Amino acid sequence: MRNILRNLMVALLLVGSLGATSLPAHADPLDDARAAGQIGERADGYVALVDAGAPANVKQLVDEVNAKRRAAYQKIAAEKSVPTEQIAAIAAEKIIREILTPGMYYMDASGSWKQK
């Protein structure tokens, strides 16, 4: 389990850095969208729109982040011979617990958006 978590953290760092590789070091579109209440974290390890009226670039960001996460989760799951969903759920718990800051949104088990 520790190996899975270690590999997962590496993958999450990679996923996070891929989203901002062409931007200045201080800019992170995912964190900006989270802080603006446009995007939230789901319990399945993926992001979703909190605000259905979010601009098109935020909707595109959701798709890009989820595609990168899916690839990272699948890679780790294949290496560890565990279901992809298990890796994604572990990632979600860690992101919600350790990365989200107060005011950011996450989806609870009932499917409702909550603020941290």
DOBATI-311808 format. One record per residue: y, x, z of N, C-alpha, C, CB in turn; residue number from 1; residue in one letter; chain. Coordinates in pm, 1 decimal. Each point is the difference from the previous one (the first is absolute). Glycine has a CB too. Example, Ala and Ser with C-alpha at 12.3 -4.5 7.8 and 13.67 -1.06 7.14 Angstrom:
MILUM       n_yy       n_xx       n_zz      ca_yy      ca_xx      ca_zz       c_yy       c_xx       c_zz      cb_yy      cb_xx      cb_zz     n   res   chain
MILUM     -569.0     1319.0      780.0      119.0      -89.0        0.0      120.0       90.0        0.0     -117.3     -189.2      124.6     1     A       A
MILUM      222.3      154.2     -196.6      119.0       82.0        6.0      109.0      -77.0       73.0      -62.8      118.4     -214.5     2     S       A
//
This chain:
MILUM       n_yy       n_xx       n_zz      ca_yy      ca_xx      ca_zz       c_yy       c_xx       c_zz      cb_yy      cb_xx      cb_zz     n   res   chain
MILUM     -118.8       82.5        0.0      118.8      -82.5        0.0      125.7       87.3        0.0     -126.2     -181.4      120.9     1     M       A
MILUM      123.5      291.3      -48.5      116.8       89.0        1.5       26.7       57.6     -138.2      -47.0       56.1      239.1     2     R       A
MILUM      -60.5      -24.0     -310.8       15.5       50.3     -136.1       64.3     -104.4      -88.8     -199.0      146.4       31.2     3     N       A
MILUM      157.2     -270.4      -16.1       57.9     -108.1      -79.7      149.2      -10.6       29.5     -220.5     -124.2       -0.3     4     I       A
MILUM      256.0      125.1      127.3      141.2      -11.1       36.7       81.5      118.8      -49.8      -67.6     -130.9      200.6     5     L       A
MILUM       11.9      249.6     -192.5       71.1      118.7      -47.7       23.7      -10.9     -150.8     -103.6      140.1      184.2     6     R       A
MILUM       -1.3     -176.0     -258.0       14.1      -15.3     -144.8       95.8     -113.3      -34.1     -232.1       87.9      -30.5     7     N       A
MILUM      227.6     -192.3      109.3       88.8     -111.9      -22.7      145.5       41.1       18.4     -180.3     -155.6       74.9     8     L       A
MILUM      207.7      232.8       27.4      137.5       45.5       23.4       49.0       86.3     -115.9      -39.9       -7.5      247.9     9     M       A
MILUM      -45.6       94.9     -298.0       36.9       81.2     -116.2       31.1      -91.0     -117.9     -144.3      190.6       81.3    10     V       A
MILUM       59.7     -289.7     -102.3       20.9      -93.8     -111.6      129.5      -78.0       18.6     -248.4      -19.5      -30.9    11     A       A
MILUM      276.0      -24.5      153.1      122.4      -75.8       24.4      123.6       85.7      -22.8     -123.0     -141.4      164.6    12     L       A
MILUM      116.8      266.4     -123.7      111.9       89.9      -26.6       19.0       17.1     -149.8      -41.5      119.3      216.8    13     L       A
MILUM      -69.2     -106.5     -287.8        5.8       12.5     -144.6       56.9     -127.1      -61.8     -195.9      157.1        4.8    14     L       A
MILUM      147.4     -271.8       38.4       48.3     -127.0      -53.1      149.7      -13.5       25.9     -226.5     -105.0       37.0    15     V       A
MILUM      268.2      136.3       81.9      142.1       -9.6       33.2       85.8       94.3      -80.1      -65.3      -67.7      225.3    16     G       A
MILUM       16.6      186.7     -248.5       79.7       97.4      -73.6        3.4      -29.8     -148.4      -56.9      168.8      171.1    17     S       A
MILUM      -45.6     -231.3     -224.7       -1.5      -32.2     -142.2      108.2      -99.7      -36.6     -243.3       45.3       -3.2    18     L       A
MILUM      276.7     -131.2       94.7      101.4     -100.2      -28.6      140.2       55.2       -8.6     -144.1     -160.2      111.4    19     G       A
MILUM      167.2      279.1      -60.3      135.7       54.0        4.0       10.0      139.3      -59.7       39.6     -136.5      201.1    20     A       A
MILUM     -132.7      174.8     -286.2        0.9      136.5      -50.2      121.5       33.8      -83.3     -243.0       -9.8        3.3    21     T       A
MILUM      301.6      -86.9      -71.6      113.5       31.8      -85.2      133.0      -30.0       67.3     -143.0      -46.2     -196.5    22     S       A
MILUM      140.6       11.3      323.3      120.5      -35.8       71.0       39.6      109.5       98.2      -58.3     -241.7      -25.7    23     L       A
MILUM      181.7      241.0       69.7       40.9       96.4      102.1      -86.2      -14.8      125.0      235.0       -3.6      -89.6    24     P       A
MILUM     -243.5      108.2      168.3      -88.4        3.0      116.1       29.8     -112.3       98.6      -18.5      245.6      -28.6    25     A       A
MILUM      141.6     -290.9       38.2       34.5     -101.4       99.4      -24.3     -142.8      -47.7      167.9      158.0       86.9    26     H       A
MILUM     -194.8     -176.2     -215.1      -18.0     -135.1      -53.7     -148.0      -37.2       -2.8      208.3       26.6     -138.8    27     A       A
MILUM     -240.6     -144.2      190.9     -136.3      -51.4       -5.1        9.8     -148.7      -31.0      -87.7      174.8      166.0    28     D       A
MILUM       62.2     -211.6     -291.1       16.4     -140.1      -37.7      -86.7      -95.9       81.6       55.1       79.4     -227.1    29     P       A
MILUM     -175.0      -37.1      265.4      -87.0      -86.2       79.3       62.3      -27.4      136.7     -201.5       91.3     -120.5    30     L       A
MILUM      245.6       13.0      187.3       63.5      -19.9      130.8      128.9      -81.1      -12.3      -99.4      216.5       78.0    31     D       A
MILUM      175.4     -192.3     -185.2      122.9      -77.1      -20.0      -31.8     -148.2      -16.4      108.9      200.0     -106.5    32     D       A
MILUM     -211.5     -231.9       27.8      -38.1     -139.7      -22.2      -56.8      -62.7      127.4      -45.9       52.9     -241.3    33     A       A
MILUM      -28.8       28.2      317.9      -50.5      -50.2      128.6      116.0      -31.8       93.8     -211.0      134.8      -28.2    34     R       A
MILUM      305.3      -39.9       38.0      113.4      -16.8       91.3       87.5     -118.5      -40.2       -3.4      246.2       44.0    35     A       A
MILUM        9.6     -275.8     -172.7       79.0     -112.9      -48.8      -73.2     -133.0       14.7      110.2      155.0     -159.9    36     A       A
MILUM     -234.6     -150.4      207.9      -77.0     -122.5       18.2      -54.7      -57.8     -128.7      138.5      -44.0      195.5    37     G       A
MILUM     -144.7      125.8     -300.4      -49.6      -47.3     -129.3     -150.8       16.7      -13.4      220.4       57.1      -99.1    38     Q       A
MILUM     -273.8       47.6      160.1     -142.2       34.7       -9.7      -57.3       12.2      140.7       36.7      120.7     -220.9    39     I       A
MILUM     -159.8     -165.6      236.2      -69.3       14.2      126.7     -140.3       53.4      -20.9      135.7     -186.1       94.3    40     G       A
MILUM     -197.0      228.0       13.9     -136.4       53.5       -3.1      -99.2     -110.5       31.4       83.1      227.4       68.5    41     E       A
MILUM     -188.7     -234.0     -147.2     -106.8      -96.3       24.0     -113.6       67.5       76.6       61.9     -127.0     -210.2    42     R       A
MILUM     -143.6       47.3      276.4     -111.6       52.2       79.1     -110.5       57.8      -86.9       53.9     -166.7      174.8    43     A       A
MILUM      -47.8      144.4     -304.9     -102.5       53.2      -89.6       37.6      134.9      -59.7      -64.3     -232.8      -51.2    44     D       A
MILUM      173.9      292.8       98.4       37.9      133.4      -44.5       94.8        4.9     -117.1     -214.3       69.5       82.5    45     G       A
MILUM      262.0     -183.0     -125.9       89.9       -5.5     -114.3      133.4      -60.1       42.0     -195.9      -21.4     -156.8    46     Y       A
MILUM      297.5       37.4       71.7      130.9      -58.1       27.5       16.2     -127.7      -81.0       97.3      228.0       48.4    47     V       A
MILUM       -5.8     -311.7       -3.3       28.3     -125.7      -70.2      147.2      -33.5       19.7     -238.8      -83.1       32.1    48     A       A
MILUM      286.8       -5.0     -117.9      137.2      -46.5       12.6       12.2      -93.3      120.1       33.4       22.3     -249.2    49     L       A
MILUM       63.8        4.1      332.7       35.2      -91.2      108.2      102.6      -98.5      -55.2      -46.5      176.0      180.8    50     V       A
MILUM      135.1     -122.7     -263.2      107.9      -76.6      -60.5      -34.5      -28.7     -145.9      169.5      104.4      157.0    51     D       A
MILUM     -206.7     -228.7     -186.2      -37.9      -36.3     -136.6      115.4       18.7      -98.3     -163.7     -163.1       94.2    52     A       A
MILUM      284.8      168.0      -44.9      116.3       19.3      -85.8       39.9      145.3      -16.9       75.4     -221.5       71.5    53     G       A
MILUM     -163.1      312.4      -33.5       30.0      143.1      -12.4       21.1       35.5     -146.9     -135.4       50.9      207.8    54     A       A
MILUM      218.0       49.9     -234.8       25.3       40.9     -138.2     -126.9       51.2      -69.4      234.5       56.6       66.2    55     P       A
MILUM     -230.1      -55.5     -198.1     -115.1       41.6      -81.1      -46.2      140.6       34.0       80.4     -148.4     -181.6    56     A       A
MILUM       12.8      238.8      212.4      -41.0      137.9       31.2      -80.7        6.7      129.3      203.8       84.3     -118.4    57     N       A
MILUM     -180.1     -176.6      211.5      -77.7       -4.6      124.4     -140.1      -54.4      -29.4      211.9      -33.6      136.9    58     V       A
MILUM     -219.2      -65.3     -224.3     -130.5      -53.0      -39.7      -81.7      108.7      -70.6       98.7     -232.3      -21.6    59     K       A
MILUM      -32.4      310.8      -60.4      -67.7      110.3      -68.7      -46.1      104.9      101.6      139.9      -40.3     -207.4    60     Q       A
MILUM      -58.5       66.3      309.1      -36.6       95.2      104.7     -126.7      -45.1       71.1      241.2       61.3       29.8    61     L       A
MILUM     -253.1     -190.7       -0.2     -120.2      -53.5       64.7     -122.1       31.9      -85.4      134.4     -185.4      108.1    62     V       A
MILUM     -125.3      159.6     -236.8     -112.6       26.2      -90.4      -35.3      148.4       -4.0       68.0     -197.7     -137.1    63     D       A
MILUM       33.3      283.4      130.4      -23.7      144.3       -6.3      -63.4       52.9      128.7      194.3       20.6     -155.9    64     E       A
MILUM     -139.5      -61.1      269.0      -52.5       45.3      129.6     -144.1      -46.3       16.3      231.6       -6.7      100.6    65     V       A
MILUM     -258.4     -119.1     -132.6     -135.8      -52.1       15.6      -98.9       69.6      -92.2       96.8     -218.7       66.0    66     N       A
MILUM      -56.3      250.9     -186.2      -89.4       71.5      -92.3      -32.6      139.2       54.0       96.8     -128.3     -194.5    67     A       A
MILUM        1.7      197.2      247.4      -23.3      133.5       56.3      -86.9       -7.3      124.5      219.8       75.4      -91.3    68     K       A
MILUM     -193.3     -173.8      175.4      -81.9      -15.9      119.8     -144.3      -33.4      -36.7      202.6      -75.9      127.3    69     R       A
MILUM     -219.5      -15.7     -222.3     -135.5      -39.3      -41.3      -78.2      123.1      -46.6       83.7     -229.8      -66.9    70     R       A
MILUM      -21.3      313.2      -13.4      -66.7      121.0      -49.5      -35.6       93.8      115.8      125.6      -20.5     -218.0    71     A       A
MILUM      -33.6       37.0      310.8      -26.4       87.9      114.5     -111.8      -56.8       87.8      240.1       76.3       -4.2    72     A       A
MILUM     -236.8     -205.8       30.4     -103.4      -62.7       82.2     -137.0       11.6      -67.3      171.3     -159.7       93.4    73     Y       A
MILUM     -174.4      137.0     -223.0     -127.4        7.7      -72.5      -56.4      141.1        2.1       74.2     -187.7     -146.6    74     Q       A
MILUM       12.8      286.4      134.3      -45.1      140.2        2.5      -61.1       33.9      135.2      178.3       62.0     -165.8    75     K       A
MILUM     -110.0      -96.4      272.3      -50.8       29.9      133.8     -128.3      -78.3       26.7      234.6       45.5       80.3    76     I       A
MILUM     -237.3     -171.4     -119.3     -118.9      -83.2       22.0     -121.5       58.3      -72.1      147.0     -202.7       24.4    77     A       A
MILUM     -126.3      250.4     -145.6     -110.3       59.2      -76.3      -48.3      128.5       67.3       92.1      -99.7     -212.8    78     A       A
MILUM        0.8      180.5      261.4      -36.9      125.1       67.7      -78.5      -25.2      127.9      203.2      106.4      -96.1    79     E       A
MILUM     -169.6     -214.1      165.7      -60.1      -29.4      130.4     -110.4     -104.6       -7.4      216.8       58.1      103.3    80     K       A
MILUM     -240.8     -110.8     -222.5     -102.8     -103.1      -19.8       20.0     -120.1       92.3     -158.5      179.3      -69.4    81     S       A
MILUM      282.0     -226.2       72.7       34.1     -119.6       76.5       75.2      -94.9      -93.0       10.6      130.2      220.4    82     V       A
MILUM       -2.5     -258.0     -185.0       73.0      -94.4      -84.5      150.3       34.3       -6.7     -169.4     -177.7       59.6    83     P       A
MILUM      225.6      158.5     -176.9      143.0       24.6      -19.3       82.3      -84.0       97.4      -41.1       52.8     -242.8    84     T       A
MILUM       -2.4     -175.5      266.8       72.9      -89.5       89.4        9.4       55.7      142.1      -76.2     -192.2     -139.6    85     E       A
MILUM      -27.2      265.5      180.8        0.7       60.1      134.3      107.9      107.4        9.1     -246.7      -46.9       24.9    86     Q       A
MILUM      256.0      129.6     -126.7      102.3      104.6       -2.4      138.3      -63.6       -2.6     -157.5      157.1     -119.6    87     I       A
MILUM      175.1     -259.0       36.7      128.9      -67.4      -11.8       41.4      -63.8      132.5      -47.1      -42.4     -242.6    88     A       A
MILUM      -47.3      -17.8      313.0       30.9      -63.9      128.4       40.0      103.4      105.5     -160.6     -184.5      -56.1    89     A       A
MILUM       92.7      299.4       55.6       36.4      107.6       93.3      141.1       48.5      -30.7     -242.2       69.7       22.2    90     I       A
MILUM      272.4      -56.0     -150.6      134.4       43.2      -39.6      105.1     -100.5       45.8      -97.3      119.1     -198.3    91     A       A
MILUM       67.8     -247.4      180.1       95.5     -104.4       39.3       30.6        6.9      149.3      -85.4     -146.0     -185.1    92     A       A
MILUM      -18.1      159.0      265.1       20.7        8.6      145.1       90.5      117.2       35.0     -224.9     -103.3       38.0    93     E       A
MILUM      198.4      217.0     -100.1       77.9      120.3       29.6      144.6      -13.9      -48.3     -210.0      136.6      -16.5    94     K       A
MILUM      228.8     -190.4     -102.5      134.9      -17.9      -53.8       79.7      -94.2       89.3      -84.9       39.8     -233.9    95     I       A
MILUM       25.5     -152.1      268.5       70.4      -99.3       81.1       32.1       56.8      137.8     -116.1     -185.4     -124.3    96     I       A
MILUM       21.0      255.4      181.9       18.1       53.7      135.6       94.6      120.0        3.5     -229.2      -80.0       54.7    97     R       A
MILUM      217.6      171.1     -152.5       68.2      128.4       11.6      115.3       23.1      -97.3     -213.3       83.8       79.5    98     E       A
MILUM      216.3     -155.6     -189.1      102.5       29.0     -100.5      110.5     -104.5       -0.9     -173.3      113.2     -136.9    99     I       A
MILUM      136.2     -239.6      150.8      103.6     -103.2        0.3       90.7       16.6      120.7     -153.6     -156.9     -121.4   100     L       A
MILUM      280.8      134.8       98.5       97.7        8.8      108.2       43.8     -142.7       36.8       80.0      231.6      -78.6   101     T       A
MILUM      -18.1     -247.5      194.6       43.1     -133.9       41.5       83.6      -68.2     -108.7       -3.0       76.5      239.2   102     P       A
MILUM      -29.4     -203.6     -261.4       70.4      -78.7     -100.4      -74.5      -10.3     -131.8      209.2       68.9      107.5   103     G       A
MILUM     -302.5       23.3     -132.6      -78.2       -5.9     -123.7     -109.3     -105.0       14.6       47.8      243.9      -48.7   104     M       A
MILUM      -93.3     -295.3      -64.2      -96.0     -110.1       -1.3     -143.6       45.3      -23.6      182.1     -144.3      -81.9   105     Y       A
MILUM     -273.2       68.9      144.0     -142.8       15.0      -24.9      -60.8     -139.7        3.5       -7.3      235.5      102.0   106     Y       A
MILUM     -105.1     -249.6     -170.6      -67.2     -129.7       -4.3     -109.7       -1.8      105.7       50.8      -26.7     -247.4   107     M       A
MILUM      -50.9      -75.6      331.3     -103.9      -10.0      102.9     -127.4      -59.2      -59.9      176.2      -27.0      179.0   108     D       A
MILUM     -278.8       15.3      -96.2     -131.3      -46.1      -45.9        3.5     -142.3      -56.4     -103.1      149.1      170.6   109     A       A
MILUM      201.3     -229.3     -128.6        8.6     -137.8      -50.2       75.4       -9.2     -131.8       -8.0      -79.6      234.7   110     S       A
MILUM       62.5      192.3     -280.2       73.8        1.5     -126.4      148.4      -25.1       15.3     -205.0      -76.4     -107.4   111     G       A
MILUM      255.0       81.5      230.0      141.7      -21.1       26.1       71.5      133.7       12.7      -51.5     -217.7      114.5   112     S       A
MILUM      174.0      223.4     -164.4       80.6      120.7       14.2       57.7        7.0      140.5       55.0       -3.4     -245.6   113     W       A
MILUM      -65.0      121.9      305.6       55.9       25.7      133.2       85.8      124.6       -7.9     -198.3     -108.3      115.5   114     K       A
MILUM      299.3      114.3      -32.7       80.3      121.3        8.9      -48.6       85.1      114.2      196.8     -118.1      -96.8   115     Q       A
MILUM     -201.8      247.1       72.0      -42.0       92.4      104.4      110.1       11.7      101.3     -146.0      126.1     -158.8   116     K       A
//
